[in-house]
Amino acid sequence: KVTPAHDLDDFEIGIRHGLPLVSVIDTEGKMTQEADKYEGMDRYQCRQQILKDLEAYGYLVKTEPIKHAVGHCQRCGSPVEPLISEQWFVKMKPLAEPALKVVQEGDVKFVPERFTKIYEHWMNNIKDWCISRQLWWGHRIPAWYCEDCDEMIVARSEPESCPKCGGKVYQDEDVLDTWFSSALWPFSTLGWPDHTPELEYFFPTDILITGYDIIFFWVARMIFMSIEFTDQPPFHHVLIHGLVRDALGRKMSKSLGNGIDPLDVVEDYGADALRVSLVSGVSMGSDMRFYDEKIEGARNFCNKLWNAARYCFTNLEGWSPGEIWLEGGEENVFQLDQNISMPASRWILSQLELTISSVHDSLERYEPGEALDAIIHFIWDDFCDWYIEFSKEELSNSENQEETKFVLYYVLKTSLALLHPFAPFITEELWSYLPKGKGEDSIMISQYPLPGNFHVDTAAQEDIGALIEVIRGIRNMRAEVNIPTGKREKVIMLVDELKKWEEFAPYIKRLAWADPLEILLKEPDVNPPAKALASVAKGAEVFLPLAGVINIDEEIKRLEKLASEIEEDVLRTEERLSNQEFLTKAPEDIVEKQKKRRQENIEKLETVKKRISMLNQIRIS
């Protein structure tokens, strides 16, 4: 069958082949005169009657349920019947050509660039735009009709009477498509068609930020409307972001009931946590899944920053940065290279310098997700996990206190400024407690950090990087044999540079609970200890002797029992996931959790088996 009056694809076929447009369903969902004996029937009643008639005449072969994509009303859920009706259209080809040209010539650029092809495809295959809508609210179509002679009048203002016969006129009841008035937004809000100062200053603007789902609905229409009425595109860059989806990757909608009220999230986690979770780990133009674990991670990051700042404020109480750290008077230009000497201080300032450069590079490429990830990595990993721990050792030494306090102050202050556009509330609050210079009362009006205040010290990076490797290695070895955190055990190191590692010894003792710590120069006659776990870092071999620390046989038995329990759990999970009834009936999130559990247990089992193998090798050595 082909029904040009009731199907979009059939309509196109009918236009190509000159088929008549026969409407058999009216606007009330009842059959028209064209439906012959079914005239007046409700559409559902008619379908059932046709089925009965086919069966009665012997034409019905079989009935079976078929899944079909049928449009439904989003409010009442009723199936929507496509109908032919008289509407207002805008001829698009003359408008689309210049709008396509400004993109192809680079006057308007899409970021990411891949969305340019989507825009070009739509504009190359554009059809005339239906701009009339049968709604209660909206901008009325500026057309009037004469009650006497049916003359149509299109005008800027309402005519008093029909210009042809003088009869009474009435306005078209249809309203404009909402995207029609939205397309005028870039210049109509600035006083157009008048030449206002606002229009002169703000139009065209530089960047439009929007979602990929309305590139055609809004972006394209703003471009061709602006070109038509102002002879120039409304913006130079179109920055496309993705959509926020639910944890299962579905688009949030009323019908699915999976929408999330951001105010509820703010109430539970805070506005900054919500903002960070929406930006972190998301590349521009890509969708993101909204799930509890991610926003909990963002809240944990905010808590980490808050606790780090409290540590800094406690140690900076009554302290202010002395003139020795400043150069340039009012401009507060820090000459850090000349004044900072300790390796840990030079390392964290080098990491900060690299982070600032990375953030600027990401923002210039319109990748705020990358910029935020670099800031989070620096604050959480470099500053909180490592430098603050190093500073505890330095603050116990009166000779190192002044430099350490300044570095804590400078790094915290710069970190807050870097993070402020992403997490404005917590950064403004913490900023208020910092010692501040002239014009720095609010973080919002402070200078955003710029690169170039410190020369990256590669030697310090290598040395502290090796130190971190050693501490991590010791911690991992302790975890492998289940030594409790905080319990001090002997560690032996064979090193290339004795002096450097002896200077780092206080850090290793404090952060890896290595006591006693024996540091020996690598020499031909120095042999590694027997029955010890080993770890290698740049310039150092590290050993954790197990004699007297653990009972190797008992530890192997414990791990073998644990491996058996994990294997049983893996088998149970795989059995459940192979059950077709479970996969069909269980909610998607439950199935996903089972898959995740299976994968985690497989990885955990592999780790446990490696530990058992390692301990067996040590036992027989």
C-alpha positions as CSV (number, residue, x, y, z in Angstrom):
1,K,0.0,0.0,0.0
2,V,1.0,3.6,-0.5
3,T,-0.8,6.3,1.6
4,P,0.7,9.7,0.6
5,A,-1.6,11.6,3.0
6,H,-0.8,9.5,6.1
7,D,2.9,8.6,6.0
8,L,6.0,10.8,5.6
9,D,7.9,8.4,3.3
10,D,4.7,7.7,1.2
11,F,4.2,11.4,0.9
12,E,7.6,11.8,-0.8
13,I,6.8,8.8,-3.1
14,G,3.5,10.5,-4.0
15,I,5.1,13.8,-4.8
16,R,7.6,12.1,-7.1
17,H,5.0,10.1,-9.0
18,G,2.1,12.6,-8.9
19,L,-0.2,10.4,-6.7
20,P,-3.4,11.9,-5.3
21,L,-3.4,12.8,-1.6
22,V,-6.4,11.0,-0.2
23,S,-7.1,11.7,3.5
24,V,-9.1,8.9,5.2
25,I,-8.6,10.1,8.8
26,D,-9.7,13.6,10.0
27,T,-8.3,15.8,12.8
28,E,-10.5,14.1,15.4
29,G,-9.2,10.6,14.6
30,K,-12.4,9.5,12.7
31,M,-12.7,8.1,9.2
32,T,-13.7,10.5,6.4
33,Q,-16.0,10.1,3.5
34,E,-13.1,8.8,1.5
35,A,-13.2,5.7,3.8
36,D,-16.5,4.6,2.2
37,K,-18.5,2.3,4.5
38,Y,-16.1,3.0,7.4
39,E,-17.0,6.7,7.4
40,G,-17.5,8.1,10.9
41,M,-15.8,5.2,12.7
42,D,-13.1,5.9,15.2
43,R,-9.6,4.9,13.8
44,Y,-9.2,2.0,16.3
45,Q,-12.8,0.7,15.7
46,C,-12.2,0.9,12.0
47,R,-9.0,-1.2,12.2
48,Q,-10.8,-3.9,14.1
49,Q,-13.7,-3.8,11.6
50,I,-11.4,-4.1,8.6
51,L,-9.8,-7.2,10.3
52,K,-13.2,-8.8,10.7
53,D,-14.2,-8.0,7.1
54,L,-10.9,-9.5,5.7
55,E,-11.6,-12.7,7.7
56,A,-15.3,-12.8,6.6
57,Y,-14.3,-12.5,2.9
58,G,-11.6,-15.2,3.3
59,Y,-8.7,-12.8,2.6
60,L,-7.0,-13.0,6.0
61,V,-4.0,-15.4,6.1
62,K,-2.8,-14.8,9.6
63,T,-2.4,-12.2,12.4
64,E,0.8,-11.7,14.3
65,P,2.3,-8.9,16.6
66,I,4.9,-6.8,14.8
67,K,7.2,-4.2,16.5
68,H,6.9,-0.9,14.6
69,A,8.2,2.6,15.2
70,V,5.0,4.6,15.7
71,G,5.1,8.2,16.9
72,H,3.3,8.8,20.2
73,C,2.2,12.0,22.0
74,Q,4.7,12.8,24.8
75,R,1.9,14.0,27.0
76,C,-1.0,11.5,26.7
77,G,0.8,8.6,25.0
78,S,-1.6,8.3,22.1
79,P,-0.4,7.2,18.7
80,V,0.1,10.1,16.3
81,E,-1.5,9.9,12.9
82,P,0.3,11.9,10.1
83,L,-2.2,14.1,8.3
84,I,-2.1,16.5,5.3
85,S,-2.8,20.1,6.3
86,E,-2.3,23.6,5.0
87,Q,0.8,25.3,6.6
88,W,3.2,28.2,6.2
89,F,6.6,27.4,4.8
90,V,9.9,29.3,4.3
91,K,11.8,28.6,1.1
92,M,15.1,27.4,2.3
93,K,17.5,27.0,-0.6
94,P,18.3,30.8,-0.9
95,L,18.9,30.9,2.8
96,A,20.9,27.7,3.1
97,E,23.5,28.5,0.4
98,P,25.2,31.5,2.2
99,A,24.9,29.7,5.6
100,L,26.7,26.7,4.1
101,K,29.4,29.0,2.6
102,V,30.4,30.7,5.8
103,V,31.2,27.3,7.4
104,Q,33.0,25.9,4.4
105,E,35.2,29.1,4.2
106,G,36.0,29.0,7.9
107,D,34.1,32.1,9.0
108,V,32.2,29.8,11.4
109,K,34.0,26.8,12.9
110,F,32.6,23.8,14.7
111,V,34.5,22.4,17.7
112,P,34.9,19.4,17.6
113,E,35.4,19.7,13.8
114,R,33.5,16.4,13.1
115,F,30.2,18.2,13.6
116,T,30.9,20.3,10.5
117,K,30.0,17.3,8.4
118,I,26.6,17.0,10.2
119,Y,25.9,20.6,9.6
120,E,26.9,20.4,5.9
121,H,24.8,17.3,5.4
122,W,21.7,19.0,6.7
123,M,22.3,22.2,4.7
124,N,23.0,20.3,1.5
125,N,19.8,18.2,1.9
126,I,17.6,20.9,3.3
127,K,13.9,21.1,2.7
128,D,11.5,24.0,2.9
129,W,10.8,24.9,6.6
130,C,7.3,24.6,8.0
131,I,7.1,27.5,10.4
132,S,3.4,27.4,11.5
133,R,2.2,25.6,14.6
134,Q,-1.3,24.9,16.0
135,L,-0.5,25.8,19.6
136,W,-2.2,28.0,22.2
137,W,1.0,30.1,22.9
138,G,3.6,31.7,20.6
139,H,4.2,34.5,18.2
140,R,1.1,34.8,15.9
141,I,1.6,34.4,12.2
142,P,1.5,38.0,10.8
143,A,-1.2,37.2,8.2
144,W,-4.8,38.4,8.1
145,Y,-7.8,37.3,6.0
146,C,-10.8,39.2,4.9
147,E,-14.1,37.8,6.1
148,D,-15.9,39.0,2.9
149,C,-13.6,38.4,0.0
150,D,-11.0,36.0,1.5
151,E,-8.1,38.3,0.6
152,M,-4.9,37.4,2.5
153,I,-2.9,40.3,3.9
154,V,0.7,39.8,5.3
155,A,1.9,43.0,7.1
156,R,4.1,44.3,9.9
157,S,1.1,45.8,11.7
158,E,-2.5,44.8,11.9
159,P,-4.6,46.2,9.1
160,E,-7.8,48.1,10.1
161,S,-9.7,46.6,7.1
162,C,-9.3,44.7,3.9
163,P,-7.3,46.8,1.4
164,K,-9.2,45.2,-1.5
165,C,-12.8,45.4,-0.4
166,G,-12.8,47.3,2.9
167,G,-14.2,44.3,4.8
168,K,-13.4,43.2,8.3
169,V,-10.2,41.1,8.8
170,Y,-9.1,38.4,11.3
171,Q,-5.6,37.1,12.0
172,D,-4.3,33.7,11.3
173,E,-4.7,31.5,14.4
174,D,-1.4,29.7,13.9
175,V,1.8,30.6,15.7
176,L,5.4,30.6,14.6
177,D,7.6,27.6,15.2
178,T,9.5,28.3,18.5
179,W,12.8,27.9,16.6
180,F,11.8,30.7,14.3
181,S,11.9,33.3,17.0
182,S,14.9,31.6,18.6
183,A,16.8,32.0,15.4
184,L,16.4,35.8,15.7
185,W,17.9,35.8,19.2
186,P,21.5,36.8,18.5
187,F,20.5,40.2,17.2
188,S,16.9,40.8,18.2
189,T,17.8,40.9,21.8
190,L,20.3,43.7,21.1
191,G,17.8,46.1,19.7
192,W,17.7,45.2,16.1
193,P,16.4,46.5,13.7
194,D,17.7,49.7,15.3
195,H,21.5,50.3,15.3
196,T,22.0,50.2,19.0
197,P,25.4,50.4,21.0
198,E,24.7,46.9,22.3
199,L,24.3,45.5,18.8
200,E,27.5,47.3,17.6
201,Y,29.5,45.9,20.6
202,F,28.1,42.4,21.1
203,F,27.2,41.3,17.6
204,P,28.6,39.1,16.2
205,T,29.8,37.3,19.3
206,D,32.8,34.9,19.4
207,I,31.5,31.5,20.8
208,L,28.2,29.7,20.9
209,I,28.0,26.8,23.3
210,T,25.3,24.3,22.7
211,G,24.4,20.6,22.3
212,Y,24.7,18.5,19.2
213,D,21.0,17.7,19.2
214,I,20.0,21.2,18.2
215,I,22.7,22.0,15.5
216,F,20.0,22.0,12.9
217,F,17.1,23.3,15.0
218,W,18.9,26.3,16.4
219,V,22.5,26.7,15.2
220,A,21.8,26.5,11.5
221,R,18.8,28.8,11.8
222,M,20.6,31.4,13.7
223,I,23.3,31.4,11.1
224,F,21.1,31.9,8.1
225,M,18.8,34.3,9.8
226,S,21.7,36.5,10.9
227,I,23.2,36.5,7.4
228,E,19.8,37.3,5.9
229,F,19.1,40.3,8.1
230,T,22.6,41.6,9.1
231,D,24.8,40.2,6.3
232,Q,27.1,38.5,8.7
233,P,27.1,35.2,10.8
234,P,26.2,35.6,14.5
235,F,29.3,33.9,15.9
236,H,32.7,32.6,14.9
237,H,32.9,29.4,16.8
238,V,30.3,26.8,17.7
239,L,31.4,24.7,20.7
240,I,29.4,21.5,20.8
241,H,29.0,19.6,24.1
242,G,27.3,16.2,24.6
243,L,24.2,15.2,26.5
244,V,23.9,14.1,30.1
245,R,22.5,10.6,30.1
246,D,21.5,8.3,32.9
247,A,23.7,5.6,34.3
248,L,22.5,3.2,31.6
249,G,23.3,5.6,28.8
250,R,19.7,6.5,28.1
251,K,18.6,10.1,27.3
252,M,16.7,11.6,30.3
253,S,13.0,12.0,29.6
254,K,9.7,12.3,31.3
255,S,8.4,9.2,29.7
256,L,11.2,7.1,31.1
257,G,11.1,8.8,34.5
258,N,14.9,8.9,34.7
259,G,15.3,12.7,34.9
260,I,17.4,14.1,37.8
261,D,16.7,17.3,39.5
262,P,20.0,19.1,39.9
263,L,18.8,20.9,43.0
264,D,18.4,17.5,44.7
265,V,22.0,16.7,43.8
266,V,23.2,20.0,45.1
267,E,21.4,19.4,48.4
268,D,23.0,16.0,48.8
269,Y,26.5,16.7,47.4
270,G,27.0,20.4,46.9
271,A,27.0,22.6,43.8
272,D,30.8,22.3,43.3
273,A,30.7,18.5,43.3
274,L,27.9,18.6,40.7
275,R,29.8,21.0,38.5
276,V,33.1,19.0,38.7
277,S,31.3,15.7,38.0
278,L,29.7,17.1,34.8
279,V,33.0,18.4,33.4
280,S,35.7,15.9,34.6
281,G,36.6,13.1,32.3
282,V,34.3,14.3,29.4
283,S,35.7,15.3,26.0
284,M,34.0,18.0,24.1
285,G,31.1,16.8,22.0
286,S,30.8,13.4,23.8
287,D,27.9,12.3,26.0
288,M,28.4,11.6,29.7
289,R,26.6,9.1,32.0
290,F,25.4,10.5,35.3
291,Y,25.9,8.0,38.1
292,D,26.3,8.2,41.8
293,E,29.9,6.9,41.9
294,K,31.1,9.8,39.8
295,I,29.5,12.6,41.8
296,E,30.6,10.9,45.0
297,G,34.2,11.0,43.6
298,A,33.8,14.7,42.8
299,R,32.5,15.3,46.4
300,N,35.5,13.4,47.8
301,F,37.8,15.6,45.7
302,C,36.2,18.7,47.2
303,N,36.6,17.2,50.7
304,K,40.3,16.4,49.9
305,L,40.9,20.0,48.9
306,W,39.1,21.4,52.0
307,N,41.2,19.2,54.3
308,A,44.4,20.1,52.5
309,A,43.6,23.8,52.9
310,R,42.9,23.3,56.6
311,Y,46.3,21.8,57.0
312,C,47.9,24.7,55.2
313,F,45.9,27.3,57.2
314,T,46.9,25.6,60.5
315,N,50.6,25.8,59.6
316,L,50.3,29.3,58.1
317,E,48.6,30.9,61.1
318,G,50.3,34.2,62.0
319,W,52.5,33.9,58.9
320,S,52.6,36.1,55.8
321,P,54.9,35.9,52.8
322,G,58.0,38.0,53.4
323,E,59.6,40.3,50.8
324,I,62.3,37.8,50.1
325,W,59.8,35.8,48.1
326,L,58.5,38.8,46.1
327,E,60.0,40.8,43.3
328,G,58.4,43.7,41.5
329,G,56.5,45.4,44.3
330,E,52.8,46.0,43.5
331,E,52.8,43.5,40.6
332,N,53.7,40.6,43.0
333,V,55.9,38.8,40.4
334,F,57.4,35.8,42.1
335,Q,61.0,35.1,41.3
336,L,60.8,31.5,42.4
337,D,63.8,30.1,40.6
338,Q,66.2,32.2,42.7
339,N,64.7,31.6,46.1
340,I,63.5,28.0,46.2
341,S,66.2,25.4,47.0
342,M,64.8,22.2,48.5
343,P,64.2,19.4,46.0
344,A,60.6,18.7,47.2
345,S,59.7,22.4,46.8
346,R,61.3,22.6,43.4
347,W,59.5,19.4,42.4
348,I,56.0,20.6,43.3
349,L,56.5,24.0,41.7
350,S,57.7,22.3,38.5
351,Q,54.6,20.2,38.6
352,L,52.5,23.3,39.1
353,E,54.1,25.1,36.2
354,L,53.4,22.1,33.9
355,T,49.8,22.0,35.1
356,I,49.2,25.6,34.4
357,S,50.6,25.2,30.9
358,S,48.5,22.1,30.4
359,V,45.3,23.9,31.5
360,H,45.9,26.8,29.2
361,D,46.6,24.5,26.3
362,S,43.4,22.5,27.0
363,L,41.2,25.6,27.3
364,E,42.6,27.1,24.1
365,R,41.6,23.9,22.4
366,Y,38.1,24.1,24.0
367,E,38.6,21.0,26.1
368,P,37.5,22.0,29.7
369,G,37.3,18.4,30.7
370,E,41.1,17.9,30.0
371,A,41.8,21.1,31.9
372,L,39.9,20.1,34.9
373,D,41.4,16.6,34.9
374,A,44.9,18.1,34.9
375,I,44.0,20.4,37.9
376,I,42.4,17.5,39.8
377,H,45.5,15.3,39.2
378,F,47.8,18.0,40.4
379,I,45.8,18.9,43.6
380,W,44.9,15.3,44.6
381,D,48.0,13.4,43.6
382,D,50.9,15.8,43.5
383,F,49.9,18.3,46.2
384,C,47.7,16.4,48.7
385,D,49.2,12.9,48.4
386,W,52.8,13.8,48.1
387,Y,53.9,17.4,48.8
388,I,51.8,17.9,51.9
389,E,53.3,14.6,53.3
390,F,56.8,15.8,52.4
391,S,56.1,19.2,54.1
392,K,55.3,17.5,57.4
393,E,59.0,16.4,57.5
394,E,60.2,19.8,56.4
395,L,58.1,21.7,59.0
396,S,59.7,19.7,61.8
397,N,63.1,21.3,60.8
398,S,63.3,25.0,61.8
399,E,65.8,25.7,58.9
400,N,63.3,24.6,56.3
401,Q,60.1,26.0,57.8
402,E,60.0,29.4,56.0
403,E,60.5,28.0,52.5
404,T,58.0,25.2,53.1
405,K,55.3,27.6,54.4
406,F,55.7,29.8,51.4
407,V,55.4,26.9,49.0
408,L,52.3,25.6,50.8
409,Y,50.8,29.1,50.5
410,Y,51.8,29.7,46.9
411,V,50.7,26.3,45.6
412,L,47.4,26.4,47.5
413,K,46.6,29.9,46.3
414,T,47.5,29.1,42.7
415,S,45.5,25.8,42.8
416,L,42.4,27.6,44.1
417,A,42.7,30.1,41.2
418,L,43.1,27.4,38.6
419,L,40.1,25.5,40.0
420,H,37.8,28.5,40.5
421,P,36.0,28.4,37.1
422,F,35.0,24.8,37.7
423,A,34.3,24.9,41.5
424,P,33.6,28.6,42.3
425,F,32.0,28.2,45.8
426,I,34.6,26.2,47.7
427,T,37.5,28.1,46.1
428,E,36.0,31.5,47.0
429,E,35.5,30.3,50.6
430,L,39.0,29.0,51.0
431,W,40.5,32.0,49.3
432,S,39.0,34.2,52.0
433,Y,41.3,32.6,54.6
434,L,44.5,33.1,52.6
435,P,47.0,36.0,53.2
436,K,46.3,38.2,50.1
437,G,48.0,41.0,48.2
438,K,46.5,44.2,46.9
439,G,43.3,43.8,44.8
440,E,42.9,40.1,45.8
441,D,40.0,40.3,48.2
442,S,37.9,38.0,45.9
443,I,39.2,35.2,43.8
444,M,36.8,36.3,41.1
445,I,38.8,39.4,40.3
446,S,42.2,37.9,40.8
447,Q,44.6,37.1,37.9
448,Y,44.0,33.6,36.4
449,P,47.4,31.7,36.8
450,L,49.7,32.1,33.9
451,P,52.7,29.9,33.0
452,G,56.2,31.3,33.3
453,N,56.7,31.9,37.0
454,F,59.0,28.9,37.6
455,H,61.5,27.1,35.4
456,V,60.7,23.4,35.3
457,D,63.5,21.7,37.2
458,T,63.9,18.3,35.5
459,A,66.6,17.2,38.0
460,A,64.2,17.7,40.9
461,Q,61.4,15.9,39.0
462,E,63.7,12.9,38.4
463,D,64.9,12.8,42.0
464,I,61.5,13.2,43.7
465,G,60.0,10.9,41.0
466,A,62.4,8.2,42.1
467,L,61.6,8.8,45.7
468,I,57.9,8.4,45.1
469,E,58.7,5.2,43.2
470,V,60.6,3.8,46.2
471,I,57.8,4.7,48.7
472,R,55.1,3.2,46.5
473,G,57.2,0.1,46.0
474,I,57.6,-0.4,49.7
475,R,53.9,0.2,50.3
476,N,52.9,-2.3,47.6
477,M,55.3,-4.9,49.0
478,R,53.8,-4.5,52.5
479,A,50.3,-4.8,51.0
480,E,51.2,-8.0,49.2
481,V,52.1,-9.8,52.4
482,N,49.3,-8.1,54.4
483,I,51.5,-6.0,56.8
484,P,49.2,-3.5,58.6
485,T,49.5,0.2,57.8
486,G,51.6,2.0,60.3
487,K,53.5,-1.1,61.5
488,R,57.3,-0.4,61.1
489,E,59.4,-3.0,59.4
490,K,63.0,-3.1,58.2
491,V,63.8,-2.1,54.7
492,I,67.1,-2.4,52.9
493,M,68.1,-0.3,49.9
494,L,71.0,-0.7,47.4
495,V,71.5,2.7,45.7
496,D,73.7,4.4,43.1
497,E,74.1,7.7,45.0
498,L,74.4,7.2,48.7
499,K,74.3,10.9,49.7
500,K,71.1,11.7,47.8
501,W,69.2,8.7,49.3
502,E,70.4,9.4,52.8
503,E,68.9,12.9,52.5
504,F,65.7,11.3,51.4
505,A,65.7,8.7,54.2
506,P,63.5,10.8,56.6
507,Y,60.7,10.9,53.9
508,I,61.0,7.1,53.3
509,K,60.9,6.3,57.0
510,R,57.8,8.5,57.6
511,L,55.8,7.7,54.5
512,A,56.7,4.0,54.1
513,W,57.0,3.0,57.8
514,A,60.5,1.8,56.9
515,D,62.3,1.6,60.3
516,P,65.0,0.6,60.5
517,L,66.1,1.7,57.0
518,E,69.5,0.5,55.8
519,I,70.9,2.3,52.8
520,L,73.9,0.7,51.1
521,L,75.9,1.7,48.1
522,K,75.7,-0.8,45.2
523,E,79.0,-2.6,45.0
524,P,80.1,-6.0,43.6
525,D,80.5,-7.6,47.1
526,V,77.1,-6.4,48.4
527,N,74.5,-9.1,47.9
528,P,70.7,-8.7,48.1
529,P,69.1,-10.2,51.3
530,A,67.6,-13.7,51.0
531,K,63.8,-14.3,51.4
532,A,62.8,-10.7,50.8
533,L,60.4,-9.0,48.5
534,A,62.1,-6.7,45.9
535,S,61.1,-3.5,44.2
536,V,63.1,-1.4,41.7
537,A,63.2,2.4,41.2
538,K,65.5,4.7,39.3
539,G,68.8,4.5,41.0
540,A,67.7,2.1,43.8
541,E,66.8,-1.5,44.5
542,V,64.5,-1.9,47.6
543,F,64.1,-5.0,49.7
544,L,61.6,-6.0,52.3
545,P,63.0,-8.9,54.3
546,L,60.2,-11.3,55.4
547,A,62.1,-13.3,58.1
548,G,60.3,-12.6,61.3
549,V,57.7,-10.4,59.5
550,I,55.2,-13.0,58.3
551,N,54.8,-16.8,58.4
552,I,55.1,-17.6,54.7
553,D,53.4,-20.9,54.9
554,E,50.4,-19.4,56.9
555,E,50.2,-16.5,54.4
556,I,50.1,-18.9,51.4
557,K,47.3,-20.9,53.1
558,R,45.3,-17.7,53.7
559,L,45.7,-16.6,50.1
560,E,44.8,-20.1,48.8
561,K,41.6,-20.0,50.8
562,L,40.8,-16.5,49.5
563,A,41.4,-17.6,45.9
564,S,39.0,-20.5,46.4
565,E,36.3,-18.1,47.7
566,I,36.8,-15.8,44.8
567,E,36.6,-18.6,42.3
568,E,33.3,-19.8,43.7
569,D,31.9,-16.2,43.5
570,V,33.1,-16.0,39.8
571,L,31.3,-19.3,39.0
572,R,28.1,-18.1,40.7
573,T,28.1,-14.9,38.8
574,E,28.9,-16.6,35.4
575,E,26.0,-19.0,36.1
576,R,23.6,-16.1,36.7
577,L,24.8,-14.2,33.6
578,S,24.4,-17.3,31.4
579,N,20.8,-17.6,32.6
580,Q,18.6,-16.2,29.8
581,E,15.6,-15.7,32.0
582,F,17.7,-13.5,34.4
583,L,19.1,-11.5,31.5
584,T,15.6,-10.9,30.2
585,K,13.7,-10.1,33.4
586,A,16.4,-8.4,35.5
587,P,16.7,-4.6,35.3
588,E,19.6,-3.4,33.2
589,D,21.5,-1.8,36.1
590,I,21.4,-5.2,38.0
591,V,22.8,-7.0,35.0
592,E,25.5,-4.4,34.6
593,K,26.5,-4.7,38.3
594,Q,26.8,-8.5,37.9
595,K,29.1,-8.1,34.9
596,K,31.2,-5.6,36.8
597,R,31.4,-7.9,39.8
598,R,32.5,-10.8,37.6
599,Q,35.3,-8.7,36.0
600,E,36.5,-7.3,39.4
601,N,36.6,-10.8,40.9
602,I,38.6,-12.1,37.9
603,E,41.1,-9.4,38.3
604,K,41.3,-9.9,42.0
605,L,41.8,-13.7,41.6
606,E,44.7,-13.0,39.2
607,T,46.4,-10.8,41.8
608,V,45.9,-13.3,44.6
609,K,47.4,-16.1,42.4
610,K,50.4,-13.9,41.6
611,R,51.0,-13.4,45.3
612,I,50.8,-17.1,46.0
613,S,53.3,-17.8,43.2
614,M,55.7,-15.1,44.5
615,L,55.6,-16.4,48.1
616,N,56.2,-20.0,46.9
617,Q,59.3,-18.8,45.0
618,I,60.5,-17.0,48.2
619,R,59.9,-20.1,50.3
620,I,62.0,-22.4,48.2
621,S,64.8,-19.8,47.6
